[in-house]
Amino acid sequence: MVYAVYLTPAREEPFMTSHQLATTAQGHGDPTEATLENPPSPDSMTAVVQHAYGLDAIEKSEGPVPTAGPGQLRIKVAASALNPMDWHLATGTPGIVRLAEGFRRPKHQILGREVCGVVDQLGSGVDDFEVGQSVFGWVTGAFADYTIAEADRIWLAPATMTEVECAALPIAGTAALEAIELGDVRGQRVIVNGASGGVGHYAVQIAKARGAAWVAGVCSSGNADFVRGLGADQVVEYESADFTAERWDVIIDCIGNRSGSEIRGALVDDGRWVVVGDQNTSGLLGPLPRLLARLVRWRFGSQSCHWFVQGEDVRYLEEIASLVDEGLVRSHLSDTLSIGDLRSGYDRIESGHTVGKLAVDVASAPGVASNEPSNDVGVTP
């Protein structure tokens, strides 16, 4: 299992689940009067929620439609995607996840952290968007008919992608973009460890688009043709070859399965190691102690180590959208899941062997966007 270092900061949840409604009144932001710009709101919506940690605690629930507050907009959700981050948030592991999400139970109960959809309502002070525009970005609660987004966490969706393809971009696509930026890849010899995965398949494409002189990808033999199709100049099949046997200017590491000494030997004298993922998910802090220790040890010498927690900077959404519309980046979806496939999707994420991204088609899900009655989310109702 790859631990996603690109965990995004969560915001307060606008949705009250059905069992909370018995004792708690809904309120999120200031009510927005219905106008031509803000049509009347529907009375209720369905969302996929989680009242406790563990995949078996995931269920559907009815609740009121949230209202966009100041600086916010409401999105009618079309699609979302699953990431390693979603697995960690749903299971509450490693323990450090619960510092942000709640020790005993998740405080943000609607699942899904990235979205593509249509602006449905504008809160006060939002002048950069219009109702009816297709947008994408980071949210808390994308597996629902509607979700609330901060206006500075959203950008106009690329015109050349489907909604499910676009929904795969905000987390993995921008993480890859930030990693390539840290790697300073122009004119460099670059290798992406984990080139067929969610972040990795974007990183290969973005490295090429950003002027890397040579881009290689590490993957299984079964995914070699896929990585070549992304534009990689070289593919290293890990079953039969060792990428640390060569020397690289930049290593974009989406797996974290090699020691620091091995990486040092694989870098040129002033090489850069950009860590995006790590396999250590044990203990309270998961990979954090090892990552911090690396930063200290790698301060000495000409080689450098970089890792980051994704900050949800809207400029990365703008940039990835431009790369898509220029034909330089595309999303590969290994599968498009329905809400009923969520459990199998989480299991596939846990395996660490997905190719590209797993999208979630929310708009066509029975009992979600259509509001048809159903409780099947692939886990215990």
Helices and strands as residue ranges (DSSP letters): E 3-4, E 44-50, G 55-57, E 58-64, E 72-82, H 84-91, H 97-101, E 114-122, E 134-138, E 146-150, G 151-153, E 154-156, H 163-167, I 169-173, H 174-183, E 189-193, H 198-209, E 214-219, G 221-223, H 224-229, E 234-237, G 243-245, E 248-253, H 260-266, E 267-275, E 277-278, H 288-297, E 304-307, H 314-325, E 333-337, G 339-341, H 342-351, E 357-361
